[in-house]
Amino acid sequence: MAEHIAYVPYAELARIYREHGGWTCAACGGSVEFMAFGHEPQPRIPLFQCSACGRRSDGCQTFEGHHLLYGRCLWDENVSSRCGYWLGDWARPRGTCPICRSSSRKAQVATAN
């Protein structure tokens, strides 16, 4: 698997989370916690975990982290996704993105046009 090209380094992602907190799980809308930088087999990859559904990622499965990592919203793709580092179930985004205010309704309208 090729490493994705992030707009911000992982250390910066963790710093931003610590300063602002309150990140949102894209799969369930729950609150996400920064656990630490990983352990084997991913010692340099940050681990974020949803306190509601347990979803784990490098930040890419949060609305806030996805914007920082990829420069766009999970709703822009409007497909099921999962983290390539901290594997879990595939899930589509739900709810409204707190960064750009995109939602399933807006994604449906955009794809219909």
SELO-646525 format. One record per residue: residue in one letter; x, y, z of N, C-alpha, C, CB in turn. Coordinates in steps of 0.02 Angstrom, whole numbers, plus 50000, padded with zeros to 5 digits. Glycine has a CB too. Layout:
SELO-646525
AXYZXYZXYZXYZ;...
//
This chain:
SELO-646525
M500424994150000500005000050000500445006250000499525000050061;A500305010949957500685017149953500435021950007500615020349883;E500895025550037500695030450088500375036450053501315032750129;H499825038850082499495044650052499915050850062498795045650081;I499815055650019500165061950025499715066750063500355064849954;A499935068550123499535072850166499715080150155499645070850239;Y499225084450164499345091550161499695094050223498685095250151;V499625090450278499985092150340500335085950366499495095150393;P500935086750395501275080950425500875078350485501995082850447;Y500965072050501500595069050557500715072650622500775061850564;A501325074850635501465078350698501055084750702502225079850704;E500985088050646500585094150643499845092650654500685097850576;L499615087150626498915084950635498765083850709498775078450594;A499215080450743499135079250815499145085750854499685074450840;R499585090350835499625096850869498975100750861500215101050842;I498705100850800498085104450787497515101450828497905104250711;Y497495094750831496975091550872497045093650945497025083850866;R497655093450971497755095251042497545102451056498485094251061;E497665106851008497485113951018496735115151012497845118250967;H496405111650967495695113150953495215107650976495605114350880;G495445101350976495025095750998494345095550965494945096051072;G493915091550993493225091250970493125088550900492945097950974;W493545083950877493455081250810492875076350807494095077850787;T492605075550747491975071950737492075065750694491465076450706;C491845060050718491865053850680491395054550620491665047750724;A491655053350561491235054050501490735048350494491685054250438;A490865042650528490415036950521489805037350567490795030550537;C489895040350627489325040450674489185047250705489445035550728;G489645052050696489545058650725489805059150797488825060450724;G490095053750822490355053750891490985057950899490495046750913;S491175059050960491775062750977492395058350969491735065551050;V492915061050939493525057250926494085059550971493725057850851;E494465054850997495035056251040495685054451005494975052251106;F496195058551016496865056850993497165052451047497315063250980;M497315046151029497555041351078498315042151089497385034251056;A498685042251034499425042651037499685041250967499725037651089;F500335041850960500625039250899500635031650907501345042150885;G500535028250852500415021050852500945016750884500325018850784;H500815010450878501265005250902501345000450844500995001750967;E501694995150853501784990350798501094988150772502194984150821;P500964987850710501444988550656501494995750628501254983950600;Q501195000650661501185007550635501465012450686500465009450616;P502105012150702502365016350757502375023850743503055014250772;R502365025950680502395033150665501715036050643502905034450610;I501195032050646500535034150623500105035950684500195028650580;P499795041850684499375043650741498755039150744499165051050737;L498505038050803497905034150813497365038550844498045027950858;F496835039550807496235043050831495695037850838496025048950782;Q495295038350891494765033450901494125036850923494985028250953;C493575034650893492915037350910492695034450977492395035850855;S492475038751022492245036451088491555033251084492235042251137;A491195034351029490515031451023490525024650988490065036250985;C490845024250929490815018050890491465014150889490605019550820;G492015017150914492655013750917493055014050852492555006750935;R492805017650801493145018050737493845021050747492745022350687;R494345017950716495045020150724495305022450657495485014450752;S495725027650659496025030150597496625034550613495515034150555;D496965036650560497525041450566497265048550566498025040450510;G496615049350571496285055850567495855056450505496795061450569;C495965052050457495615052450393494875050850398495935047850343;Q494655047550452493955045850460493585050850505493895038850489;T493905056550516493575062150549493495067550496493995064850611;F492965071450503492865076950455493455081850457492205080650469;E493665083550518494195088550526494855085950500494255090450600;G495035079850518495665076850496495685075850421495775070350531;H495125073750392495105072550319495235079050282494425069450299;H494935084450305495055091050274495795092850277494635096550308;L496115091650334496825093350342497265088750300497025092850415;L497115082250299497535077450262497455078050187497355070450283;Y496845079050163496725078750091496485085250059496215073550078;G496345090250100496125096650073495425096550044496605098950020;R495035091550064494335091150041493935087150092494305087649970;C493275087250083492815084050129492685076750109492165087950133;L492535072550159492315065750144491685065750100492185061950209;W491265070850108490665071250067490825072749994490205076750094;D491405075549979491585076849909491625070349870492265080449905;E491855064949903491885058449870491225054749876492455054249899;N490885055549933490235052449947490245044949934489695055749905;V490775041649959490835034349952491025031450020491375032449898;S490955024950027491185021550088491945021950090490945014150090;S492215022650150492935022950158493135019750224493195030250154;R493785018550230494075016350293494805018450292493995008550303;C495115018450350495815020350355496255014750329496005022050427;G496755016550290497215011650263497725009250314497555014450204;Y497785012650369498275010750421497945007050478498625016950447;W497405009750504497055006650561496405003750533496915011950619;L496454997750507495894994750470495284993750513496114988150439;G494714994750482494064993850514493554992750459493874999850559;D492924993050478492384992250430492334998150383491724991150466;W492094996850323491955002150275491335005950300491844999350203;A491325012450291490745016450312490695022750269490785018350387;R490085024750256489955031150222489915036650274489305030750178;P490075042750255489995048250303489255049350319490305054750275;R489145051850379488465053550402488475060350435488195048050452;G487915063650433487855070050466488135075750425488205069850533;T488265081250458488515087250426489235088450445488085093350445;C489645090050397490355091550410490405098150448490765091750344;P490735098250506490795104450544491275109550512491025102950613;I491665107450463492145111950430491815115750373492745108050405;C491525112050325491245115250265490485115050261491535111950203;R490175111850311489445111350316489135106850262489125118250312;S489525102750228489255098050179488875092550216489815095050135;S488395089550181487995084150210487765079550154487395087050249;S487415074250173487165069550123486695072950074486815063650157;R486295077350098485815080950055486185084950002485355085650098;K486695088750023487085092749975487455088249926487585097250012;A487715082449950488085077849906487605074849854488425072249947;Q486985073349874486505070549827486325075649774485875068249865;V486235081849793486065087149745486645088249697485905093749782;A487265088149722487855089249680487935083749628488485089849723;T487805077449647487895071949600487315071549551487955065449637;A486745074449567486175074449522486255079649466485535075849561;N486655084749478486735090049428487235088349375486945096449460;
//
